[in-house]
Amino acid sequence: MSEHQKDTDFLRCLINYGDTEEHRELENRIAQVQRDERCVRRVALAAALFTLAALVGLVYTAILDESFPYDQSPTVITILCDMGLASLICLAGFAVLLVVYRIRLNGLREECRHSVKSLIEFQLNKSRVMAPGHDRSDPADAEIARRSPVVADFPEKVGSGER
């Protein structure tokens, strides 16, 4: 499994923690693009195999046919050349399509990152609102915490091994 696939799977796992329709829609779009990309890869592999078969057929004909350049029936050679050229054109088209799907998947991954970031910020803000006490960013609270005997004794207790 490639790093790109691992990162995508990790982001899909994180996006599943958001229980909204937007998160489900994003996860479904990522899954659809991945399915389409896998399908195009399989078809591109088939096109590459057809190209290879046509090339092997031409080489076989050239090496083993004694009257290769003077053959009266070039039908087999024409068919092999046509098959090879058609599969090469298809292979080029599939390569472009794979690039398009990779660009789409990268865009969806970026959208997923933003969604996960907003989900984490929402959860952090929710936990701060629910936490008892004052705002921790208040300078007066920082001064009280600094002068507190519990906080002042904490490093000494950790170092001495007391519990």
Backbone as JSON Lines, residues from 0, in Angstrom:
{"i":0,"aa":"M","n":[0.85,-1.17,0.0],"ca":[0.0,0.0,0.0],"c":[0.9,1.23,0.0]}
{"i":1,"aa":"S","n":[0.61,2.17,-0.87],"ca":[1.45,3.36,-1.0],"c":[1.14,4.36,0.13]}
{"i":2,"aa":"E","n":[2.04,5.3,0.3],"ca":[1.84,6.34,1.32],"c":[0.59,7.17,1.01]}
{"i":3,"aa":"H","n":[0.37,7.42,-0.27],"ca":[-0.81,8.19,-0.68],"c":[-2.08,7.47,-0.25]}
{"i":4,"aa":"Q","n":[-2.12,6.16,-0.46],"ca":[-3.28,5.37,-0.07],"c":[-3.43,5.31,1.44]}
{"i":5,"aa":"K","n":[-2.32,5.18,2.17],"ca":[-2.38,5.17,3.63],"c":[-2.92,6.49,4.17]}
{"i":6,"aa":"D","n":[-2.44,7.61,3.6],"ca":[-2.92,8.91,4.04],"c":[-4.41,9.07,3.75]}
{"i":7,"aa":"T","n":[-4.83,8.63,2.58],"ca":[-6.25,8.73,2.22],"c":[-7.11,7.89,3.15]}
{"i":8,"aa":"D","n":[-6.68,6.67,3.45],"ca":[-7.43,5.82,4.37],"c":[-7.5,6.43,5.77]}
{"i":9,"aa":"F","n":[-6.4,7.04,6.21],"ca":[-6.39,7.69,7.52],"c":[-7.37,8.86,7.55]}
{"i":10,"aa":"L","n":[-7.38,9.67,6.5],"ca":[-8.31,10.8,6.44],"c":[-9.76,10.31,6.38]}
{"i":11,"aa":"R","n":[-10.0,9.22,5.65],"ca":[-11.36,8.67,5.6],"c":[-11.79,8.17,6.98]}
{"i":12,"aa":"C","n":[-10.86,7.59,7.71],"ca":[-11.16,7.12,9.06],"c":[-11.49,8.3,9.97]}
{"i":13,"aa":"L","n":[-10.71,9.38,9.85],"ca":[-10.96,10.56,10.68],"c":[-12.29,11.23,10.33]}
{"i":14,"aa":"I","n":[-12.6,11.27,9.05],"ca":[-13.82,11.96,8.63],"c":[-15.06,11.2,9.1]}
{"i":15,"aa":"N","n":[-14.92,9.9,9.36],"ca":[-16.06,9.12,9.85],"c":[-16.45,9.5,11.27]}
{"i":16,"aa":"Y","n":[-15.56,10.19,12.02],"ca":[-15.92,10.64,13.36],"c":[-16.92,11.79,13.33]}
{"i":17,"aa":"G","n":[-16.93,12.52,12.23],"ca":[-17.93,13.58,12.08],"c":[-19.22,12.96,11.62]}
{"i":18,"aa":"D","n":[-20.25,13.1,12.42],"ca":[-21.51,12.44,12.13],"c":[-22.48,13.41,11.47]}
{"i":19,"aa":"T","n":[-22.04,14.0,10.35],"ca":[-22.91,14.91,9.62],"c":[-23.07,14.41,8.19]}
{"i":20,"aa":"E","n":[-24.06,14.94,7.53],"ca":[-24.3,14.57,6.13],"c":[-23.15,15.01,5.24]}
{"i":21,"aa":"E","n":[-22.55,16.14,5.56],"ca":[-21.4,16.63,4.78],"c":[-20.23,15.65,4.84]}
{"i":22,"aa":"H","n":[-19.97,15.12,6.03],"ca":[-18.86,14.18,6.18],"c":[-19.15,12.86,5.44]}
{"i":23,"aa":"R","n":[-20.38,12.4,5.51],"ca":[-20.73,11.17,4.79],"c":[-20.63,11.38,3.28]}
{"i":24,"aa":"E","n":[-21.08,12.54,2.82],"ca":[-20.99,12.86,1.39],"c":[-19.54,12.92,0.93]}
{"i":25,"aa":"L","n":[-18.68,13.53,1.72],"ca":[-17.26,13.61,1.39],"c":[-16.63,12.23,1.35]}
{"i":26,"aa":"E","n":[-16.96,11.39,2.3],"ca":[-16.42,10.03,2.34],"c":[-16.91,9.23,1.14]}
{"i":27,"aa":"N","n":[-18.16,9.41,0.75],"ca":[-18.69,8.72,-0.43],"c":[-18.02,9.19,-1.72]}
{"i":28,"aa":"R","n":[-17.75,10.48,-1.82],"ca":[-17.07,10.99,-3.02],"c":[-15.65,10.45,-3.11]}
{"i":29,"aa":"I","n":[-14.95,10.37,-1.98],"ca":[-13.59,9.82,-1.98],"c":[-13.64,8.35,-2.41]}
{"i":30,"aa":"A","n":[-14.57,7.6,-1.86],"ca":[-14.7,6.18,-2.21],"c":[-15.01,6.01,-3.7]}
{"i":31,"aa":"Q","n":[-15.87,6.87,-4.25],"ca":[-16.22,6.77,-5.67],"c":[-15.01,7.06,-6.56]}
{"i":32,"aa":"V","n":[-14.24,8.08,-6.24],"ca":[-13.06,8.41,-7.04],"c":[-12.04,7.27,-6.95]}
{"i":33,"aa":"Q","n":[-11.88,6.67,-5.77],"ca":[-10.95,5.55,-5.64],"c":[-11.41,4.35,-6.46]}
{"i":34,"aa":"R","n":[-12.72,4.07,-6.46],"ca":[-13.24,2.97,-7.28],"c":[-13.0,3.24,-8.77]}
{"i":35,"aa":"D","n":[-13.28,4.46,-9.21],"ca":[-13.07,4.82,-10.61],"c":[-11.6,4.7,-11.0]}
{"i":36,"aa":"E","n":[-10.72,5.13,-10.11],"ca":[-9.29,5.05,-10.39],"c":[-8.83,3.59,-10.51]}
{"i":37,"aa":"R","n":[-9.32,2.73,-9.61],"ca":[-8.98,1.31,-9.7],"c":[-9.48,0.69,-11.0]}
{"i":38,"aa":"C","n":[-10.67,1.06,-11.42],"ca":[-11.24,0.55,-12.66],"c":[-10.4,0.98,-13.87]}
{"i":39,"aa":"V","n":[-10.0,2.23,-13.9],"ca":[-9.18,2.72,-15.01],"c":[-7.82,2.05,-15.0]}
{"i":40,"aa":"R","n":[-7.26,1.79,-13.83],"ca":[-5.98,1.08,-13.77],"c":[-6.09,-0.32,-14.36]}
{"i":41,"aa":"R","n":[-7.18,-1.01,-14.06],"ca":[-7.36,-2.36,-14.6],"c":[-7.5,-2.33,-16.12]}
{"i":42,"aa":"V","n":[-8.26,-1.37,-16.63],"ca":[-8.44,-1.28,-18.07],"c":[-7.13,-0.85,-18.74]}
{"i":43,"aa":"A","n":[-6.37,0.01,-18.09],"ca":[-5.07,0.41,-18.63],"c":[-4.12,-0.78,-18.67]}
{"i":44,"aa":"L","n":[-4.19,-1.64,-17.68],"ca":[-3.38,-2.86,-17.69],"c":[-3.79,-3.76,-18.87]}
{"i":45,"aa":"A","n":[-5.08,-3.87,-19.12],"ca":[-5.55,-4.66,-20.26],"c":[-5.05,-4.06,-21.57]}
{"i":46,"aa":"A","n":[-5.1,-2.74,-21.69],"ca":[-4.6,-2.09,-22.91],"c":[-3.09,-2.31,-23.07]}
{"i":47,"aa":"A","n":[-2.37,-2.29,-21.97],"ca":[-0.92,-2.56,-22.04],"c":[-0.66,-3.99,-22.48]}
{"i":48,"aa":"L","n":[-1.48,-4.92,-22.01],"ca":[-1.32,-6.32,-22.42],"c":[-1.64,-6.5,-23.91]}
{"i":49,"aa":"F","n":[-2.66,-5.79,-24.42],"ca":[-2.95,-5.86,-25.85],"c":[-1.79,-5.28,-26.67]}
{"i":50,"aa":"T","n":[-1.2,-4.2,-26.2],"ca":[-0.05,-3.63,-26.88],"c":[1.11,-4.62,-26.91]}
{"i":51,"aa":"L","n":[1.35,-5.24,-25.78],"ca":[2.42,-6.23,-25.7],"c":[2.14,-7.43,-26.6]}
{"i":52,"aa":"A","n":[0.89,-7.88,-26.65],"ca":[0.53,-9.0,-27.52],"c":[0.74,-8.65,-28.98]}
{"i":53,"aa":"A","n":[0.35,-7.45,-29.37],"ca":[0.56,-7.03,-30.77],"c":[2.04,-6.95,-31.09]}
{"i":54,"aa":"L","n":[2.83,-6.45,-30.18],"ca":[4.28,-6.35,-30.4],"c":[4.91,-7.74,-30.51]}
{"i":55,"aa":"V","n":[4.5,-8.64,-29.63],"ca":[5.02,-10.02,-29.68],"c":[4.61,-10.67,-31.0]}
{"i":56,"aa":"G","n":[3.38,-10.45,-31.44],"ca":[2.93,-11.0,-32.72],"c":[3.74,-10.47,-33.89]}
{"i":57,"aa":"L","n":[4.03,-9.18,-33.89],"ca":[4.85,-8.62,-34.96],"c":[6.27,-9.16,-34.95]}
{"i":58,"aa":"V","n":[6.85,-9.28,-33.76],"ca":[8.21,-9.82,-33.65],"c":[8.23,-11.28,-34.09]}
{"i":59,"aa":"Y","n":[7.24,-12.03,-33.69],"ca":[7.15,-13.43,-34.08],"c":[7.07,-13.55,-35.61]}
{"i":60,"aa":"T","n":[6.22,-12.73,-36.22],"ca":[6.07,-12.76,-37.67],"c":[7.37,-12.37,-38.36]}
{"i":61,"aa":"A","n":[8.05,-11.37,-37.85],"ca":[9.27,-10.89,-38.49],"c":[10.4,-11.9,-38.37]}
{"i":62,"aa":"I","n":[10.47,-12.59,-37.25],"ca":[11.6,-13.51,-37.03],"c":[11.35,-14.86,-37.68]}
{"i":63,"aa":"L","n":[10.16,-15.4,-37.51],"ca":[9.92,-16.78,-37.93],"c":[9.33,-16.94,-39.33]}
{"i":64,"aa":"D","n":[8.81,-15.88,-39.91],"ca":[8.24,-15.99,-41.26],"c":[9.37,-15.77,-42.27]}
{"i":65,"aa":"E","n":[9.62,-16.78,-43.09],"ca":[10.73,-16.71,-44.03],"c":[10.5,-15.69,-45.13]}
{"i":66,"aa":"S","n":[9.26,-15.49,-45.49],"ca":[8.97,-14.53,-46.56],"c":[8.31,-13.28,-46.0]}
{"i":67,"aa":"F","n":[8.83,-12.79,-44.89],"ca":[8.2,-11.66,-44.19],"c":[8.04,-10.42,-45.06]}
{"i":68,"aa":"P","n":[9.08,-9.89,-45.64],"ca":[8.82,-8.66,-46.4],"c":[8.09,-8.91,-47.71]}
{"i":69,"aa":"Y","n":[8.07,-10.14,-48.21],"ca":[7.47,-10.44,-49.5],"c":[6.16,-11.2,-49.36]}
{"i":70,"aa":"D","n":[5.57,-11.14,-48.17],"ca":[4.34,-11.89,-47.91],"c":[3.21,-11.36,-48.79]}
{"i":71,"aa":"Q","n":[2.5,-12.26,-49.43],"ca":[1.39,-11.88,-50.3],"c":[0.13,-11.51,-49.5]}
{"i":72,"aa":"S","n":[0.05,-11.96,-48.25],"ca":[-1.14,-11.72,-47.43],"c":[-0.76,-10.93,-46.18]}
{"i":73,"aa":"P","n":[-0.73,-9.61,-46.25],"ca":[-0.34,-8.82,-45.08],"c":[-1.49,-8.57,-44.1]}
{"i":74,"aa":"T","n":[-2.54,-9.35,-44.16],"ca":[-3.7,-9.15,-43.31],"c":[-3.34,-9.31,-41.83]}
{"i":75,"aa":"V","n":[-2.57,-10.32,-41.49],"ca":[-2.2,-10.55,-40.09],"c":[-1.35,-9.4,-39.57]}
{"i":76,"aa":"I","n":[-0.43,-8.93,-40.38],"ca":[0.44,-7.83,-39.96],"c":[-0.38,-6.55,-39.8]}
{"i":77,"aa":"T","n":[-1.31,-6.32,-40.71],"ca":[-2.17,-5.13,-40.61],"c":[-3.02,-5.2,-39.34]}
{"i":78,"aa":"I","n":[-3.58,-6.34,-39.04],"ca":[-4.39,-6.5,-37.83],"c":[-3.55,-6.27,-36.58]}
{"i":79,"aa":"L","n":[-2.35,-6.84,-36.55],"ca":[-1.47,-6.66,-35.39],"c":[-1.06,-5.19,-35.22]}
{"i":80,"aa":"C","n":[-0.75,-4.53,-36.32],"ca":[-0.38,-3.11,-36.25],"c":[-1.56,-2.25,-35.78]}
{"i":81,"aa":"D","n":[-2.74,-2.55,-36.32],"ca":[-3.92,-1.79,-35.91],"c":[-4.24,-2.01,-34.43]}
{"i":82,"aa":"M","n":[-4.13,-3.27,-34.0],"ca":[-4.4,-3.57,-32.59],"c":[-3.38,-2.87,-31.68]}
{"i":83,"aa":"G","n":[-2.12,-2.91,-32.06],"ca":[-1.08,-2.25,-31.26],"c":[-1.27,-0.75,-31.2]}
{"i":84,"aa":"L","n":[-1.58,-0.13,-32.34],"ca":[-1.77,1.32,-32.37],"c":[-3.01,1.73,-31.57]}
{"i":85,"aa":"A","n":[-4.1,0.97,-31.74],"ca":[-5.33,1.3,-30.99],"c":[-5.11,1.16,-29.49]}
{"i":86,"aa":"S","n":[-4.42,0.11,-29.09],"ca":[-4.2,-0.07,-27.65],"c":[-3.22,0.97,-27.1]}
{"i":87,"aa":"L","n":[-2.27,1.43,-27.9],"ca":[-1.38,2.51,-27.46],"c":[-2.14,3.82,-27.27]}
{"i":88,"aa":"I","n":[-3.06,4.11,-28.19],"ca":[-3.88,5.32,-28.06],"c":[-4.76,5.23,-26.81]}
{"i":89,"aa":"C","n":[-5.36,4.06,-26.59],"ca":[-6.17,3.86,-25.38],"c":[-5.33,4.0,-24.12]}
{"i":90,"aa":"L","n":[-4.14,3.45,-24.16],"ca":[-3.24,3.53,-23.0],"c":[-2.91,4.98,-22.67]}
{"i":91,"aa":"A","n":[-2.67,5.8,-23.69],"ca":[-2.41,7.22,-23.45],"c":[-3.63,7.92,-22.85]}
{"i":92,"aa":"G","n":[-4.81,7.58,-23.37],"ca":[-6.04,8.16,-22.81],"c":[-6.27,7.75,-21.37]}
{"i":93,"aa":"F","n":[-6.0,6.5,-21.06],"ca":[-6.18,6.03,-19.68],"c":[-5.16,6.68,-18.74]}
{"i":94,"aa":"A","n":[-3.97,6.94,-19.24],"ca":[-2.96,7.62,-18.41],"c":[-3.43,9.03,-18.06]}
{"i":95,"aa":"V","n":[-4.01,9.72,-19.05],"ca":[-4.55,11.06,-18.78],"c":[-5.7,10.97,-17.78]}
{"i":96,"aa":"L","n":[-6.55,9.99,-17.94],"ca":[-7.68,9.82,-17.03],"c":[-7.2,9.51,-15.61]}
{"i":97,"aa":"L","n":[-6.14,8.73,-15.48],"ca":[-5.58,8.45,-14.15],"c":[-5.05,9.73,-13.5]}
{"i":98,"aa":"V","n":[-4.44,10.59,-14.29],"ca":[-3.95,11.86,-13.75],"c":[-5.14,12.72,-13.28]}
{"i":99,"aa":"V","n":[-6.21,12.72,-14.06],"ca":[-7.4,13.5,-13.67],"c":[-7.98,12.97,-12.36]}
{"i":100,"aa":"Y","n":[-8.06,11.65,-12.23],"ca":[-8.59,11.08,-10.98],"c":[-7.67,11.37,-9.8]}
{"i":101,"aa":"R","n":[-6.37,11.36,-10.03],"ca":[-5.44,11.67,-8.93],"c":[-5.6,13.13,-8.49]}
{"i":102,"aa":"I","n":[-5.8,14.03,-9.44],"ca":[-6.01,15.44,-9.1],"c":[-7.32,15.6,-8.31]}
{"i":103,"aa":"R","n":[-8.37,14.9,-8.74],"ca":[-9.64,14.95,-8.0],"c":[-9.47,14.41,-6.58]}
{"i":104,"aa":"L","n":[-8.77,13.3,-6.47],"ca":[-8.57,12.7,-5.15],"c":[-7.75,13.61,-4.26]}
{"i":105,"aa":"N","n":[-6.75,14.27,-4.81],"ca":[-5.96,15.22,-4.01],"c":[-6.83,16.39,-3.54]}
{"i":106,"aa":"G","n":[-7.72,16.86,-4.4],"ca":[-8.64,17.93,-3.99],"c":[-9.58,17.47,-2.89]}
{"i":107,"aa":"L","n":[-10.09,16.25,-3.01],"ca":[-10.97,15.71,-1.96],"c":[-10.21,15.49,-0.66]}
{"i":108,"aa":"R","n":[-8.96,15.08,-0.76],"ca":[-8.15,14.91,0.46],"c":[-7.94,16.26,1.15]}
{"i":109,"aa":"E","n":[-7.71,17.3,0.36],"ca":[-7.54,18.63,0.96],"c":[-8.84,19.09,1.62]}
{"i":110,"aa":"E","n":[-9.97,18.84,0.95],"ca":[-11.27,19.16,1.53],"c":[-11.48,18.36,2.82]}
{"i":111,"aa":"C","n":[-11.04,17.13,2.83],"ca":[-11.16,16.27,4.0],"c":[-10.31,16.82,5.14]}
{"i":112,"aa":"R","n":[-9.11,17.28,4.83],"ca":[-8.26,17.87,5.87],"c":[-8.92,19.08,6.51]}
{"i":113,"aa":"H","n":[-9.51,19.94,5.68],"ca":[-10.2,21.12,6.23],"c":[-11.39,20.71,7.08]}
{"i":114,"aa":"S","n":[-12.11,19.7,6.64],"ca":[-13.26,19.23,7.4],"c":[-12.84,18.62,8.73]}
{"i":115,"aa":"V","n":[-11.76,17.84,8.73],"ca":[-11.26,17.24,9.98],"c":[-10.76,18.33,10.91]}
{"i":116,"aa":"K","n":[-10.1,19.33,10.35],"ca":[-9.6,20.44,11.16],"c":[-10.76,21.18,11.83]}
{"i":117,"aa":"S","n":[-11.81,21.45,11.08],"ca":[-12.96,22.14,11.69],"c":[-13.66,21.25,12.71]}
{"i":118,"aa":"L","n":[-13.68,19.94,12.46],"ca":[-14.28,19.0,13.42],"c":[-13.49,18.99,14.73]}
{"i":119,"aa":"I","n":[-12.17,18.98,14.63],"ca":[-11.33,18.99,15.83],"c":[-11.48,20.31,16.58]}
{"i":120,"aa":"E","n":[-11.48,21.43,15.84],"ca":[-11.67,22.72,16.5],"c":[-13.02,22.79,17.2]}
{"i":121,"aa":"F","n":[-14.06,22.24,16.57],"ca":[-15.38,22.23,17.19],"c":[-15.36,21.41,18.48]}
{"i":122,"aa":"Q","n":[-14.73,20.24,18.44],"ca":[-14.67,19.39,19.63],"c":[-13.86,20.05,20.74]}
{"i":123,"aa":"L","n":[-12.76,20.71,20.38],"ca":[-11.96,21.39,21.39],"c":[-12.73,22.55,22.02]}
{"i":124,"aa":"N","n":[-13.41,23.33,21.19],"ca":[-14.21,24.44,21.72],"c":[-15.35,23.92,22.59]}
{"i":125,"aa":"K","n":[-15.95,22.81,22.21],"ca":[-17.03,22.22,22.99],"c":[-16.51,21.75,24.34]}
{"i":126,"aa":"S","n":[-15.31,21.17,24.37],"ca":[-14.78,20.69,25.64],"c":[-14.37,21.86,26.53]}
{"i":127,"aa":"R","n":[-13.93,22.95,25.95],"ca":[-13.57,24.13,26.75],"c":[-14.81,24.77,27.37]}
{"i":128,"aa":"V","n":[-15.9,24.78,26.62],"ca":[-17.14,25.37,27.13],"c":[-17.68,24.51,28.26]}
{"i":129,"aa":"M","n":[-17.55,23.22,28.15],"ca":[-18.09,22.32,29.16],"c":[-17.19,22.2,30.39]}
{"i":130,"aa":"A","n":[-15.92,22.58,30.27],"ca":[-14.99,22.46,31.39],"c":[-15.31,23.51,32.45]}
{"i":131,"aa":"P","n":[-15.28,23.11,33.73],"ca":[-15.55,24.08,34.8],"c":[-14.37,25.04,34.95]}
{"i":132,"aa":"G","n":[-14.64,26.17,35.52],"ca":[-13.57,27.12,35.79],"c":[-13.61,28.29,34.83]}
{"i":133,"aa":"H","n":[-12.57,29.09,34.94],"ca":[-12.47,30.3,34.14],"c":[-11.72,30.03,32.84]}
{"i":134,"aa":"D","n":[-11.66,31.07,32.05],"ca":[-10.9,31.03,30.82],"c":[-9.42,30.93,31.15]}
{"i":135,"aa":"R","n":[-8.74,29.94,30.62],"ca":[-7.34,29.71,30.95],"c":[-6.42,30.76,30.33]}
{"i":136,"aa":"S","n":[-6.93,31.5,29.38],"ca":[-6.09,32.51,28.75],"c":[-6.08,33.82,29.55]}
{"i":137,"aa":"D","n":[-6.84,33.89,30.64],"ca":[-6.89,35.08,31.48],"c":[-5.55,35.22,32.22]}
{"i":138,"aa":"P","n":[-4.88,36.4,32.17],"ca":[-3.6,36.57,32.85],"c":[-3.71,36.43,34.37]}
{"i":139,"aa":"A","n":[-4.85,36.78,34.94],"ca":[-5.01,36.65,36.39],"c":[-5.0,35.18,36.8]}
{"i":140,"aa":"D","n":[-5.62,34.33,36.0],"ca":[-5.61,32.9,36.3],"c":[-4.19,32.33,36.21]}
{"i":141,"aa":"A","n":[-3.42,32.8,35.28],"ca":[-2.04,32.32,35.14],"c":[-1.22,32.7,36.37]}
{"i":142,"aa":"E","n":[-1.45,33.9,36.9],"ca":[-0.73,34.36,38.08],"c":[-1.14,33.54,39.31]}
{"i":143,"aa":"I","n":[-2.42,33.23,39.44],"ca":[-2.91,32.42,40.56],"c":[-2.33,31.02,40.48]}
{"i":144,"aa":"A","n":[-2.31,30.45,39.28],"ca":[-1.77,29.1,39.11],"c":[-0.28,29.06,39.42]}
{"i":145,"aa":"R","n":[0.44,30.14,39.1],"ca":[1.87,30.17,39.35],"c":[2.16,30.23,40.84]}
{"i":146,"aa":"R","n":[1.35,30.93,41.6],"ca":[1.57,31.09,43.03],"c":[0.97,29.96,43.85]}
{"i":147,"aa":"S","n":[0.22,29.09,43.23],"ca":[-0.44,28.01,43.95],"c":[0.6,27.04,44.5]}
{"i":148,"aa":"P","n":[0.45,26.6,45.78],"ca":[1.42,25.68,46.36],"c":[1.39,24.31,45.69]}
{"i":149,"aa":"V","n":[0.25,23.88,45.19],"ca":[0.17,22.58,44.53],"c":[1.01,22.58,43.27]}
{"i":150,"aa":"V","n":[0.91,23.66,42.51],"ca":[1.67,23.76,41.28],"c":[3.14,23.96,41.59]}
{"i":151,"aa":"A","n":[3.45,24.76,42.64],"ca":[4.84,25.02,42.96],"c":[5.54,23.77,43.48]}
{"i":152,"aa":"D","n":[4.83,22.87,44.21],"ca":[5.44,21.67,44.75],"c":[5.48,20.53,43.73]}
{"i":153,"aa":"F","n":[4.77,20.64,42.65],"ca":[4.64,19.53,41.72],"c":[5.98,19.05,41.17]}
{"i":154,"aa":"P","n":[6.87,19.91,40.66],"ca":[8.14,19.38,40.12],"c":[8.99,18.72,41.19]}
{"i":155,"aa":"E","n":[8.96,19.19,42.43],"ca":[9.77,18.58,43.48],"c":[9.23,17.19,43.82]}
{"i":156,"aa":"K","n":[7.91,17.02,43.83],"ca":[7.33,15.71,44.14],"c":[7.62,14.71,43.05]}
{"i":157,"aa":"V","n":[7.62,15.16,41.82],"ca":[7.89,14.24,40.71],"c":[9.34,13.76,40.81]}
{"i":158,"aa":"G","n":[10.25,14.68,41.1],"ca":[11.66,14.31,41.15],"c":[12.01,13.46,42.35]}
{"i":159,"aa":"S","n":[11.31,13.61,43.49],"ca":[11.67,12.87,44.7],"c":[11.06,11.48,44.75]}
{"i":160,"aa":"G","n":[10.09,11.18,43.9],"ca":[9.48,9.85,43.88],"c":[8.34,9.72,44.85]}
{"i":161,"aa":"E","n":[7.88,10.8,45.53],"ca":[6.76,10.74,46.47],"c":[5.46,10.62,45.69]}
{"i":162,"aa":"R","n":[4.45,10.03,46.36],"ca":[3.13,9.93,45.75],"c":[2.1,10.42,46.7]}
